């Protein structure tokens, strides 16, 4: 079961979000080749998106250290209220590795 992370974003501001991905033991997971999406809606059951980020929007430069970054710009935040966002990280493990559970740390960066 996923943990709910609450994060305050202010309408009209640009936010650089940093995600650090670790396994259940706290070890960093290489996400340099991971495929990522961020989908945000007014509710989990909504059919329309407020904004979306696809893999091309993510910065994977530090992916080998478990770090992903994505910019949420002022046009993404052109709405009032709460957005429910789902971050999807698809990792294709090596044949001898199997990674299912991970912890996600989210930080705003400048």
Backbone torsions as a table, in degrees:
resi	resn	phi	psi	omega
1	UNK	NA	136.9	-177.6
2	UNK	-79.8	150.1	174.4
3	UNK	-87.2	144.1	176.6
4	UNK	-87.8	124.2	178.0
5	UNK	-108.1	126.3	178.1
6	UNK	-100.6	132.6	-178.6
7	UNK	-142.2	132.2	-179.0
8	UNK	-92.7	124.0	175.7
9	UNK	-120.4	136.9	-176.7
10	UNK	-99.2	133.0	-179.1
11	UNK	-54.5	133.5	176.7
12	UNK	85.2	-5.3	179.4
13	UNK	-95.5	154.2	173.2
14	UNK	-95.0	130.5	178.7
15	UNK	-123.5	131.7	172.8
16	UNK	-100.3	112.9	-177.5
17	UNK	-100.6	136.7	179.5
18	UNK	-117.3	126.0	177.4
19	UNK	-112.6	127.5	175.5
20	UNK	-110.9	122.2	-173.0
21	UNK	-107.0	123.9	-178.5
22	UNK	-128.8	155.8	174.6
23	UNK	-81.5	179.6	-175.7
24	UNK	-63.2	-17.6	178.5
25	UNK	-95.0	1.7	179.2
26	UNK	90.4	4.9	179.4
27	UNK	-83.7	139.6	179.2
28	UNK	-66.0	140.9	178.5
29	UNK	-105.2	131.8	176.9
30	UNK	-68.1	113.4	179.9
31	UNK	-115.4	20.2	-177.7
32	UNK	-63.8	-29.2	179.9
33	UNK	-106.8	5.6	-178.5
34	UNK	-69.3	151.9	174.8
35	UNK	-103.9	124.5	-172.6
36	UNK	-122.4	145.5	171.8
37	UNK	-140.4	150.6	174.4
38	UNK	-130.7	115.7	-177.4
39	UNK	-117.1	125.5	-176.9
40	UNK	-123.3	131.5	-177.0
41	UNK	-133.2	170.6	176.2
42	UNK	-75.0	-23.1	174.8
43	UNK	-154.6	161.3	-179.0
44	UNK	-63.3	-27.5	-179.9
45	UNK	-90.4	-3.1	-178.1
46	UNK	-64.9	149.2	179.8
47	UNK	-96.4	-18.7	179.1
48	UNK	-106.1	147.2	-179.3
49	UNK	-96.0	141.6	170.7
50	UNK	-72.4	-45.8	173.2
51	UNK	-161.1	158.9	179.3
52	UNK	-136.9	150.1	172.3
53	UNK	-126.0	130.4	177.0
54	UNK	-104.6	-179.4	-173.2
55	UNK	-57.6	-33.4	179.3
56	UNK	-65.4	-22.0	179.0
57	UNK	-80.4	-18.0	-178.1
58	UNK	-86.1	141.6	174.9
59	UNK	-95.4	116.4	-178.1
60	UNK	-101.9	11.9	-173.4
61	UNK	-55.6	-34.1	179.2
62	UNK	-107.5	22.0	-177.0
63	UNK	-59.5	-33.1	179.2
64	UNK	-66.1	-18.0	176.5
65	UNK	-101.2	15.6	176.9
66	UNK	80.0	13.2	-174.2
67	UNK	-111.1	129.3	173.5
68	UNK	-122.8	147.0	177.3
69	UNK	-132.5	147.9	175.5
70	UNK	-148.2	143.9	178.6
71	UNK	-98.9	129.0	171.5
72	UNK	-104.4	112.7	-173.7
73	UNK	-95.7	176.2	-173.4
74	UNK	-62.1	-31.9	178.9
75	UNK	-72.4	-28.9	175.7
76	UNK	-64.4	-32.7	-174.0
77	UNK	-99.9	28.0	-178.9
78	UNK	-88.5	61.1	177.9
79	UNK	-157.6	162.6	175.5
80	UNK	-108.0	145.1	175.2
81	UNK	110.5	-160.4	-174.6
82	UNK	-100.9	139.9	173.0
83	UNK	-115.2	138.1	174.5
84	UNK	-105.4	118.7	-174.7
85	UNK	-115.5	139.7	176.3
86	UNK	-117.3	120.3	175.4
87	UNK	-95.5	123.8	178.4
88	UNK	-114.6	125.2	177.7
89	UNK	-122.2	114.3	179.9
90	UNK	-103.9	116.9	179.8
91	UNK	-114.2	125.2	174.4
92	UNK	-94.3	106.2	-175.6
93	UNK	-72.3	155.7	171.8
94	UNK	-62.1	163.6	-178.4
95	UNK	-58.1	-32.8	-177.0
96	UNK	-95.1	4.8	179.7
97	UNK	-119.4	148.5	177.3
98	UNK	-143.0	107.0	-176.9
99	UNK	-115.9	118.5	-179.6
100	UNK	-117.8	-46.9	-173.4
101	UNK	-100.2	131.1	175.4
102	UNK	-143.0	158.6	178.0
103	UNK	-105.8	140.7	-177.7
104	UNK	-118.0	122.6	173.5
105	UNK	-106.9	129.6	-178.6
106	UNK	-113.7	130.8	176.7
107	UNK	-137.3	145.1	171.1
108	UNK	-84.6	134.4	177.9
109	UNK	-119.6	161.2	179.6
110	UNK	-96.8	NA	NA
